[in-house]
Amino acid sequence: MGCGKSTLGRKLATRLGYTLVDLDHQIEKITGNTVANYFSANGEDAFRKLESETLKTFDYPKNCVIATGGGTPCYFDNMEWMNTNGLTIYIQLTPLALAKRLEQGIAKRPLLSNLSEEGIVHFIENKLEERNPFYKKATYILNGINLTPEQIHALILSLD
């Protein structure tokens, strides 16, 4: 949350001439509801099952960049599936940097909307501690401070 997955993903896809697939947007098309509303109405277990099923069964274009939700790698065998089927990148930032990036959009994030600035940093620290074992399985771990699509593109080109 807040690391730049969607923004960098969109810019990288454009630079590569690829299609961007935003997993949350696909789930919203399937359900006819926002992710937040689906999550609230059906619970986390139902959402995570739908998310995993969508990840693994979506008819992806041949060349695409996929932006997933921050929790996607942490459930079922999603991270292993992503590593088997593509190149995974963890955009790493400190909890404080993430909190600063999220300041403007707090109202759109129900999990954060009632928290103080200190509470948000603490929430992010806890989430990262919980999720880092999965995130660290990414093919590449990149420092998100000042990360550009051009840098990610150069990394991809260096693999060819």
Secondary structure as the mmCIF struct_conf table of DSSP 4:
data_model
#
loop_
_struct_conf.conf_type_id
_struct_conf.id
_struct_conf.beg_label_comp_id
_struct_conf.beg_label_asym_id
_struct_conf.beg_label_seq_id
_struct_conf.end_label_comp_id
_struct_conf.end_label_asym_id
_struct_conf.end_label_seq_id
BEND BEND1 CYS A 3 GLY A 4
HELX_RH_AL_P HELX_RH_AL_P1 LYS A 5 LEU A 16
TURN_TY1_P TURN_TY1_P1 GLY A 17 GLY A 17
HELX_LH_PP_P HELX_LH_PP_P1 TYR A 18 TYR A 18
STRN STRN1 THR A 19 ASP A 22
HELX_RH_AL_P HELX_RH_AL_P2 LEU A 23 THR A 31
TURN_TY1_P TURN_TY1_P2 GLY A 32 GLY A 32
BEND BEND2 ASN A 33 ASN A 33
HELX_RH_AL_P HELX_RH_AL_P3 VAL A 35 THR A 57
BEND BEND3 LYS A 62 ASN A 63
STRN STRN2 CYS A 64 ALA A 67
TURN_TY1_P TURN_TY1_P3 GLY A 70 GLY A 71
HELX_RH_3T_P HELX_RH_3T_P1 THR A 72 CYS A 74
BEND BEND4 TYR A 75 TYR A 75
TURN_TY1_P TURN_TY1_P4 PHE A 76 ASP A 77
HELX_RH_AL_P HELX_RH_AL_P4 ASN A 78 ASN A 85
BEND BEND5 GLY A 86 GLY A 86
STRN STRN3 ILE A 89 GLN A 92
HELX_RH_AL_P HELX_RH_AL_P5 PRO A 95 LEU A 102
HELX_RH_3T_P HELX_RH_3T_P2 GLU A 103 LYS A 108
TURN_TY1_P TURN_TY1_P5 PRO A 110 ASN A 114
HELX_RH_AL_P HELX_RH_AL_P6 GLU A 117 TYR A 135
TURN_TY1_P TURN_TY1_P6 LYS A 136 LYS A 137
BEND BEND6 ALA A 138 THR A 139
STRN STRN4 TYR A 140 ASN A 143
TURN_TY1_P TURN_TY1_P7 ILE A 145 ASN A 146
HELX_RH_AL_P HELX_RH_AL_P7 PRO A 149 LEU A 159
#
